[in-house]
Amino acid sequence: MEPVVELQRASVSSAPTAAVALAPTRSRFADFVELTKPRIAVLVLATTAVGFIAASTGPINVALLLHTIVGTALAAAGANALNQLMERDYDALMHRTANRPIPSGRIAPIEALCFGLLTSAASILYLALLATPLAAAVAAATLASYLLLYTPLKRRTPWCTAVGAIPGALPPVIGWAAARGSIGIGAVLLFAIVFVWQIPHFWAIAWLYRDDYRRANFPMLAVIDADGRRTGRQVIWLCGLLLAVSTLPWWLGVAGVWYLGGAIILGFLFLASGLKFATDISNATARRLMLISIAYLPLLLGLMILDR
């Protein structure tokens, strides 16, 4: 009994010290997790999984799917970390980003650089060895377009949103390429849907945070379009385009009639929200558009998987 008592005493007496020692470790871990933009990464991994499942013609190869998700997660972590490194001075000027790990000083730029480069390189190697070389190549294209095109263009033109939608729409192509080792019409359709969806989704967010973007001198459409009319017209046009594009999987035999019905209903709901925003430009209608866009994509892709 005595050894047990002594062990309990030792544990109690050392607990505060252990807690103090572990607290910084937990904080550092949380900072590096934040550096990966986990909420965005979840969407990236979900669309990757959809691409993989949609491309699978027989039973799902669970091991290959997991390897694909891990490799894509590494790519997302690297891209987001390096993006925050490149934009750290501008993030410091915006209220919603000033407390990110780098501008707040919790993570040093050299640490973010090493973390971003290591995870990016690891993602390509991991996918090449444990998924397919084509999936690794698509991941490399995603990293390159996000960091070398989209990130610098954010300082120069509102067209950066369309450019940024390219790497944002490539994760389902990574999944497709991992499952089949090739890129077919289904991968192209998934890319098109996610590409078009991103622009009205992001413009709703940009309208809500237009003062922040103005403060950091980002020439977003919401910043240069003072009354929002141009933004509203573009949202209507793109929501209509998305409605049309979302029906193509049925026309081309990639998804069934249940998917078609759901795509039409979801598309009209998204379009109605876009019309409301365009006719009543306000933070309230922008927030509603953003929330509907967030619900739209997982519901549509879920229908595609269920009715494939």
N, C-alpha and C positions, 0 to 999 in steps of 0.2 A: 504493500500500500504506500509506503513512504516514497519510493522512487516515483510513483505516479503523482503524489502530492508535490514533490520537488519539481517535476516536469510542468505541472500546472502553474506553480508559482513562477517558474522561469518564463513560461509563456506569458503570464499576466504582466510580469515586470518588464518584459522586453517588447510588449505589444505597442506602447506608444512610440518607442524608437523605430520599430518596424514600420509603423504607419507613417512616421515622418520620412523615413527613407523611401517608402514606396510612393508617396504622394507626388513628388516631382516626376517619377517614372510614368505614373498614370497620366499626369498632365502633358508630358512630352508625347506620349503615345496618342492622346486625344488631339494634340496639335497636328501631328503628322496625318492622322485620320482626316482631320478637317482640311488639310492641304490637298487631299484627293477629291474634295467636293463630293462627299458620299451620296448626297441626294441625287445629283446628276448621274453619278456612277451607277446607281440602282436602275435608272431608266436605260442607260447604255447596256447594262447586262441583261435586262429584260428583253430589249429588242434583239440582242445577240441570240438569246435563247429562242425567241420566236423564229428568227431566221434559220437556226439549226433544226428546230422541230418541223418547220414548214418544208425544209429540204429533205427530211428523212422519209424514205419511201417504205421502210419496214419498221420493225421495232426500234425504239430510240436507243442509240448507243450511249448509255448514261455516262460511262467513263470518258468517252470522247467529248460529250457535252460539258462535263465538269472541267476537263482540261481547257476547252474553248472558253468557258466562262472565266477561269483563273487567268488565262493569257490575256483576255480582253480586259479584265479588271486591272491587271498590271499596266496595260496600255493606257487605260483611263486615268489611273493614278499618276503615271508619268506625265501625260499631257496636261492634266489639271495642275500639277505641281509646277511644271515649267511655265505654264500660262500665268500662274500667280506670281512667279518670279519675274517674268517679263513685264508684268503690269503693276508691280508693287508700289511704284511711286504714284500711279493714278488711283489705285485702290485706297491709298492713304487719304485721298481727297474726298472720297465718297462715304457717306454715313453708313451705308449697308455693307461696305467692304473694309472699312478702316480697322476693324478688329480682327481681320484675318491674320493667320499666324506670322506672315512675313512683315506686313506694314506695322503690326503691333510690336514687333521685335521678339516674339516668342520663338521664332525659328530664323536663324541667320540665312542670308541669301546663299552662301556656299553650301549650307546643309540642304537647302531646297534644290540647289543645282545637282548635287550628288544624288540625292534621293530621286529626282526626276529623271536623270540620265540613266541611273541603274535600273529603275523600274521599266523605263521605256525599252532599254536594250534587252532586259530580261523577258519582256512581253513578246518581242519578235522571236527571240531564241526559243522560248517556251512553246509558242504556237508552231514554229517550224518543226520542232522535234516531236511534240506530243499531239498536235492537231494535223494541219497540212501546211506545206510551204505557201500555198495560195492564201490561206487565212493569215499567215504571217505577213505576206506582201500587202494585203488589204489593211492590216493593222498599221504597217509602216506608212502607207499612204494616208491613213487617218491621222497619224501623228504629224506627218509632214504638212498636210493641208491645214491642220489646226494651228500649229505653231509657226509655220513659215508664211502662211497666207492670211488666215483669219485674224490672228492676233495682231500683226502689224497693220492690217487694213482697218482695224477698229479705230485707229487714230486718223484715218484719211478719208473715209467715205461711208455713207449709210448703206452702200451695197455690201458692206462687210457681213451683214446678216445673211444674205443669200450665199456668200462664200462660206460662212461658218456653218450653214446648213449641210454642206457637203460632208465634212467629217462627222457631223451629227447623225447623218443618215447612213453611214458606212457600217456601223456595228451589226445590223442584221445581215449585211453582205458577208461579214466575217463569219457569222454563224452558218450561213449557207455554204460558204467556201469550205468550212471545216467539215460539214456533213457530207458534201458531195465531191469535194476536190475540184469543183468547177463553178462557174457563175452562170445561172440560167435565167429565164424570163421571170421566175418567181423572185429572185434576188433583185432584179431591176425594178419590179413592181414595189417591193418592200422599200427599196431605196427611195423611189418616187413618192410614196405615201409619207414616209417620215420626213423627207426633204420639204415637201410642201407644207406639212403640218407645222414644222418648226417656225416658219416665218410669222404667221399671225399669232402663234403662241408667244414668240419672243417680243413682238411689237406690243402686245398687251402688257407684258412685263416692263418693257422700255417706257411705255406711257406712264405707268405707275411710278417709275423711278427716273423720270426725265430730268428732274432737278438735280439729282445725283450725277447723271451723265453730263448735264450742262456744266456742273461744277468742275468736273474732270476734263472738260473739253472733248468729249467723245461726240463726233458728228452723227449721232443716231437720228433716224427719221423723226422720232418723237421730239428731238431737240430742235431740228431745223424746221419742222412743220408746226408752227406755233398754235394754229387753231385746230389741228388734228384732222382737217378735211382730207388731206392727201393720205394720211395714215388710214383713215376710215375707208376710203375708196380701195386702197390696196388690200385691206383686210377682207372686204366683200369679194373682190376678185379672186383672192387666193382661197377663201373658204369655198367659193363656187368651183374653183379648179380642183380643190381637194375632194369635193363631193364626186366629181367626174372621175378623177384618178382612182378613188377608192373602190369604184365599181369594176375596174379593169381586171382584178383577180378572178371575178366571176366570168367575165367575157372571155378570158383566156384560159379558163379551166383550172385555175390554181385554187379556187375556193368555190363552195357550193351556194345554193339558193338562200340558205339561212344567213350566210354571211352577207349576201347581196341585200337582203331585207334590212339587216342591222346596219349595214354601211349607209344605206339611204336614210334611215331614221336618224342615225348619229350625225350624218352629214348635214341634214336639214336643221338639226338642233344647233350645230356649230355655226352654220350660215345665219340662222336667226339671231344668234348671239352677236355675230359680226355685224349684222344689219342694225341691231340695237345700239352697238357701240358707235357705228358710223353716223347714226342719226341723233345720237345723244352722247357726244364726246364728254366723258367724265371719268374720274377714278373708279366710280362704282361700276359703270358698264365695262371698263377695262378689266377690273378685278373679276367680274362675272365671266368675261370672255376668257381670261386666264384659267379660271377654275374649270370651265367647260372644256377647254383645250386639254387640261391635265387629265380629265376623266375620259375624253374622247379616245386618245391613242391606246391605252391599255384595253379598253372595251372593244375597239375595232380589231386589234391584233389578237385579242382573246377569241373573238368570233372566228377569225381566220384559222386559228389553231383547232378550234372545236369542229369546224366545218371543212377541214382540208380534205 
